[in-house]
Amino acid sequence: MKNFMDENFLLQTETAQKLYHEHAAKMPIIDYHCHLIPQMVADDYKFKSLTEIWLGGDHYKWRAMRTNGVDERFCTGKDTTDWEKFEKWAETVPYTFRNPLYHWTHLELKTAFGINKILNPQTAREIYDECNEKLAQPEYSARGMMRRYHVEAVCTTDDPIDSLEYHIKTRESGFEVKMLPTWRPDKAMAVEVPADFRAYVEKLAEVSGVTTSNFDDMIAALRKRHDFFAEQGCRLSDHGIEEFYAEDYTDAEIKAIFNKVYGGAELTKEEILKFKSAMLVIFGEMDWEKGWTQQFHYGAIRNNNTKMFKLLGADTGFDSIGEFTTAKAMAKFLDRLNTNGKLTKTILYNLNPCANEVIATMLGNFQDGSVAGKIQFGSGWWFLDQKDGMEKQMNALSVLGLLSRFVGMLTDSRSFLSYPRHEYFRRTLCNLVGRDVENGEIPASEMERVNQMIEDISYNNAKNFFKF
C-alpha cells in the first residue's frame, strides 16, 4: 500500500518518477490563462485568513459543500465568520474521496504551507491557525505565493474597456514575475439585451475616445483598445462562448443589425447569430494582424439556477457542461479565416469530453507548417482539469495529433493557491509517458527525447509559442 501524497504521488513507475523529479518538477510555471485580480498583484495583497485565500470565490468548494448539506450562508453568506466557513469546509473534505478537491486540498496545504496533515474536523483548528500564522508573514502575500511556485509569467483575463492600470503598476514596480493582460471581448458581441449592449458600447467609446454611433465606429474603438492592450504586452485573446458561430452574413446586414440593437430593439435569433459570427471573424483578423494567439473556451451552460443567480450573480457554482453540435460551425469559422490567410495561432478548449476526438482531429485540418502546433488542443478545462479529464485530453491528442507540441497546463483560476494544478498536471503527464516506456510502447533507448518532451510540455512549448 502506497502512502498518501508522498513524493511519488500519482507516479506509478520508476520511469515516471524520474521524468517528474528530474525534468518536470524543475521547470518554471507559465500560467497563460488565469482569472487573478490584477490589483491584488499590484498591491501585493496580504490575505487575512485561510478562508479568504482558499474559499473566497471558489465555486468548486461551494458546490461540494452544498452537496454535503452545508447551508448557503457558510459558502457565500456575510453573517458567518471565516472560521465557521472553514470549519464547514473541513467537515466536507472527508466526503470528497475520489473528487479532485481531495487531492488539490492536500497538495495545496503541503506545497504552500508545508502541512502534511490530513484535513478533517479533528485537525481543522490546528491547520487553520497554522496557516493563518503563516499568512501573516510577508512571504505569503500575493506576490510571495507567485515566487513560492516559481511562476515566470501569468496572463489575466481582461475586458477591452479595462484600464490595465494594475498591469502597468506591477510592471513599473520591478516585480520579476510578468503579469500580462489577455483580451476578452465577449461583451462586445453580447447583443441579447439591447440596453446592456448599448451601455457597453458607450463605455467603450468613452475609454477609447472614439465617438460611436454606428458599427464601423465600434470596430474603430475596439481596434484602438486592441492596440493599447498590445502596448501593454498582451499576446493572447480569449473568448468564452457557448458554441462556435459561423452564419453567412453581409457587411450591410451587420451594420443594420448594429443599428437595430443600438437603437434598443430586440434582435431575432438569426440576427444574434449573424452578429456573433461577424464579430468572431473580426476579432480573429485583429489577432492575426498582431501575431497573437486566440483562445476559445466553449461548451458551458451558465447560471442554470435562476433563483441563485438572482441572489448571488454569476460564477457562484451553478454552471455545467453543455451539449452542442458545434463541429461544423467550428470548422467553418476556422476555414473562413484560413481561406483569407488570416488564421492566427489558436487554442481550442472543449468542456464536454465527448468532443475530445472532435477537437483533436480538427487541429490537423488547419496546421500549415508555419508554427509547430499552430492549432492547439487546450488542456482539460473547468470540470475537466482533473486527473481523468487531463488523461483523456492527452490521450486523444496523442492518438490524433502530436502531444510533444502541446503547450501544457494553466490554472484558469482566481486563486493564488491554484499553482499546484501545474504539479498535478505534470505528475499525470509523467505517469502517462512513463507507463508507455515501461510497457515497451516508447523505446527506452530514446529517453533523451522523452526527457526533452516532458520539459517542453511543462514549460518550453508555452515559452516558445507565446514568445513572452
Backbone hydrogen bonds, N-H to C=O, Kabsch-Sander energy under -0.5 kcal/mol:
donor,donor_aa,acceptor,acceptor_aa,energy
6,D,3,N,-1.0
9,F,6,D,-1.9
11,L,8,N,-2.1
12,Q,10,L,-0.9
17,Q,13,T,-2.0
18,K,14,E,-2.1
19,L,15,T,-2.6
20,Y,16,A,-2.3
21,H,17,Q,-2.7
22,E,18,K,-2.3
23,H,19,L,-0.9
24,A,19,L,-2.2
25,A,20,Y,-3.1
27,M,24,A,-1.5
29,I,150,H,-2.4
30,I,28,P,-0.5
31,D,29,I,-0.6
31,D,153,A,-2.7
32,Y,30,I,-1.1
34,C,155,C,-1.9
35,H,413,S,-2.6
40,M,37,I,-1.4
41,V,37,I,-0.9
42,A,38,P,-2.6
43,D,39,Q,-2.7
44,D,41,V,-0.9
45,Y,40,M,-2.8
47,F,45,Y,-0.5
53,I,49,S,-1.7
54,W,50,L,-2.1
55,L,51,T,-2.6
56,G,51,T,-1.4
56,G,52,E,-0.5
58,D,55,L,-1.6
59,H,57,G,-1.3
62,W,58,D,-2.0
63,R,59,H,-2.2
64,A,60,Y,-1.6
65,M,61,K,-2.6
66,R,62,W,-2.7
67,T,63,R,-2.3
68,N,64,A,-1.6
69,G,66,R,-1.8
70,V,65,M,-2.6
74,F,71,D,-2.0
75,C,72,E,-1.8
76,T,72,E,-2.4
77,G,72,E,-0.9
85,K,81,T,-1.9
86,F,82,D,-2.4
87,E,83,W,-2.9
88,K,84,E,-1.6
89,W,85,K,-1.8
90,A,86,F,-2.8
91,E,87,E,-1.8
92,T,88,K,-1.1
93,V,89,W,-2.1
95,Y,92,T,-2.4
96,T,93,V,-2.4
99,N,96,T,-2.5
102,Y,96,T,-0.6
102,Y,99,N,-2.0
103,H,99,N,-0.7
104,W,100,P,-3.1
105,T,101,L,-2.6
106,H,102,Y,-1.6
107,L,103,H,-2.5
108,E,104,W,-2.6
109,L,105,T,-2.0
110,K,106,H,-1.9
111,T,107,L,-2.6
112,A,108,E,-2.3
113,F,108,E,-0.6
113,F,109,L,-1.3
114,G,110,K,-1.1
115,I,109,L,-2.1
116,N,114,G,-0.6
120,N,118,I,-0.5
123,T,120,N,-0.7
124,A,120,N,-1.4
127,I,123,T,-2.4
128,Y,124,A,-2.8
129,D,125,R,-2.6
130,E,126,E,-2.3
131,C,127,I,-2.6
132,N,128,Y,-2.3
133,E,129,D,-2.1
134,K,130,E,-1.9
135,L,131,C,-2.7
136,A,132,N,-0.9
137,Q,134,K,-1.9
140,Y,137,Q,-2.0
141,S,138,P,-1.5
142,A,45,Y,-2.3
145,M,141,S,-2.5
146,M,142,A,-1.4
147,R,143,R,-2.3
148,R,144,G,-2.5
149,Y,145,M,-1.5
150,H,147,R,-1.9
151,V,146,M,-2.4
152,E,29,I,-3.2
153,A,29,I,-1.3
154,V,178,K,-2.5
155,C,31,D,-2.2
156,T,154,V,-0.5
156,T,180,L,-2.1
158,D,156,T,-0.5
158,D,182,T,-2.7
162,D,159,D,-2.3
168,I,164,L,-2.1
169,K,165,E,-2.4
170,T,166,Y,-2.1
171,R,167,H,-2.4
172,E,168,I,-2.6
173,S,169,K,-1.2
174,G,171,R,-1.3
175,F,170,T,-1.2
178,K,152,E,-2.1
178,K,176,E,-0.5
180,L,154,V,-2.9
180,L,178,K,-0.5
183,W,236,L,-2.1
184,R,158,D,-2.7
184,R,182,T,-0.6
188,A,185,P,-1.3
189,M,186,D,-1.7
190,A,187,K,-0.8
191,V,189,M,-1.4
197,F,193,V,-2.3
198,R,194,P,-2.7
199,A,195,A,-2.2
200,Y,196,D,-2.0
201,V,197,F,-2.6
202,E,198,R,-2.4
203,K,199,A,-1.7
204,L,200,Y,-2.6
205,A,201,V,-2.4
206,E,202,E,-1.9
207,V,203,K,-2.5
208,S,204,L,-2.0
209,G,205,A,-1.8
210,V,205,A,-0.7
211,T,209,G,-0.6
213,S,211,T,-0.5
218,M,214,N,-1.9
219,I,215,F,-2.2
220,A,216,D,-2.2
221,A,217,D,-2.4
222,L,218,M,-2.5
223,R,219,I,-2.6
224,K,220,A,-1.9
225,R,221,A,-1.9
226,H,222,L,-2.6
227,D,223,R,-2.4
228,F,224,K,-1.8
229,F,225,R,-2.6
230,A,226,H,-2.1
231,E,227,D,-2.1
232,Q,228,F,-1.2
232,Q,229,F,-0.6
233,G,230,A,-1.8
234,C,229,F,-2.3
235,R,181,P,-0.6
236,L,181,P,-0.5
237,S,293,T,-2.5
238,D,183,W,-2.7
239,H,295,Q,-1.6
241,I,239,H,-0.8
241,I,297,H,-2.0
254,I,250,T,-2.0
255,K,251,D,-2.3
256,A,252,A,-2.0
257,I,253,E,-2.6
258,F,254,I,-2.4
259,N,255,K,-2.1
260,K,256,A,-2.1
261,V,257,I,-2.5
262,Y,258,F,-3.0
263,G,259,N,-1.3
264,G,261,V,-1.3
265,A,260,K,-2.2
272,I,268,T,-2.3
273,L,269,K,-2.2
274,K,270,E,-2.2
275,F,271,E,-2.4
276,K,272,I,-2.4
277,S,273,L,-2.2
278,A,274,K,-2.3
279,M,275,F,-2.4
280,L,276,K,-2.4
281,V,277,S,-1.6
282,I,278,A,-2.4
283,F,279,M,-2.9
284,G,280,L,-2.2
285,E,281,V,-2.4
286,M,282,I,-2.2
287,D,283,F,-2.3
288,W,284,G,-2.1
289,E,285,E,-2.2
290,K,286,M,-1.1
291,G,287,D,-0.7
291,G,288,W,-0.8
292,W,287,D,-2.3
293,T,235,R,-2.2
294,Q,345,K,-2.8
295,Q,237,S,-1.0
296,F,347,I,-2.3
297,H,239,H,-2.7
298,Y,296,F,-0.7
298,Y,349,Y,-2.2
299,G,241,I,-1.0
299,G,242,E,-0.7
301,I,320,S,-2.6
302,R,300,A,-0.5
304,N,318,F,-2.6
306,T,304,N,-1.1
309,F,305,N,-2.4
310,K,306,T,-2.3
311,L,307,K,-1.1
312,L,308,M,-3.4
313,G,308,M,-0.6
313,G,309,F,-1.8
320,S,301,I,-2.3
322,G,299,G,-2.8
324,F,322,G,-0.5
326,T,324,F,-1.1
330,M,326,T,-2.7
331,A,327,A,-2.6
332,K,328,K,-2.5
333,F,329,A,-2.6
334,L,330,M,-2.5
335,D,331,A,-2.6
336,R,332,K,-2.1
337,L,333,F,-1.7
338,N,334,L,-2.6
339,T,335,D,-3.1
340,N,336,R,-1.1
341,G,338,N,-1.7
342,K,337,L,-3.0
344,T,342,K,-0.8
345,K,292,W,-0.6
346,T,374,K,-2.0
347,I,294,Q,-2.5
348,L,376,Q,-2.6
349,Y,296,F,-2.8
349,Y,347,I,-0.5
350,N,348,L,-0.5
351,L,298,Y,-1.0
355,A,352,N,-2.3
356,N,353,P,-1.8
359,I,355,A,-2.7
360,A,356,N,-2.7
361,T,357,E,-1.9
362,M,358,V,-1.8
363,L,359,I,-1.8
364,G,360,A,-0.6
365,N,361,T,-0.6
365,N,362,M,-1.1
366,F,362,M,-0.6
366,F,363,L,-1.7
367,Q,363,L,-0.5
374,K,371,V,-1.4
376,Q,346,T,-3.4
376,Q,374,K,-0.6
378,G,348,L,-2.8
378,G,376,Q,-0.8
379,S,408,G,-0.5
381,W,350,N,-0.5
384,L,381,W,-2.1
385,D,382,W,-1.4
386,Q,384,L,-1.4
390,M,386,Q,-3.4
391,E,387,K,-2.6
392,K,388,D,-2.3
393,Q,389,G,-2.2
394,M,390,M,-2.7
395,N,391,E,-2.6
396,A,392,K,-2.3
397,L,393,Q,-2.3
398,S,394,M,-2.5
399,V,395,N,-2.4
400,L,396,A,-2.1
401,G,397,L,-1.9
403,L,401,G,-0.5
405,R,402,L,-1.4
406,F,403,L,-2.0
412,D,33,H,-2.4
418,S,415,S,-1.0
421,R,418,S,-2.2
422,H,419,Y,-2.1
423,E,419,Y,-0.7
424,Y,420,P,-2.8
425,F,421,R,-2.4
426,R,422,H,-2.7
427,R,423,E,-2.7
428,T,424,Y,-2.0
429,L,425,F,-2.9
430,C,426,R,-2.7
431,N,427,R,-2.2
432,L,428,T,-2.2
433,V,429,L,-2.4
434,G,430,C,-2.7
435,R,431,N,-2.0
436,D,432,L,-1.4
437,V,433,V,-1.9
438,E,434,G,-2.4
439,N,435,R,-1.8
440,G,437,V,-1.5
441,E,436,D,-2.8
442,I,436,D,-1.2
446,E,443,P,-2.0
447,M,444,A,-1.1
450,V,446,E,-2.1
451,N,447,M,-3.2
452,Q,448,E,-1.9
453,M,449,R,-2.2
454,I,450,V,-2.1
455,E,451,N,-1.9
456,D,452,Q,-2.6
457,I,453,M,-2.5
458,S,454,I,-1.9
459,Y,455,E,-1.7
460,N,455,E,-1.6
461,N,456,D,-2.9
462,A,456,D,-0.5
463,K,459,Y,-2.3
464,N,460,N,-2.6
465,F,461,N,-2.5
466,F,462,A,-2.5
467,K,463,K,-1.1
468,F,463,K,-0.5
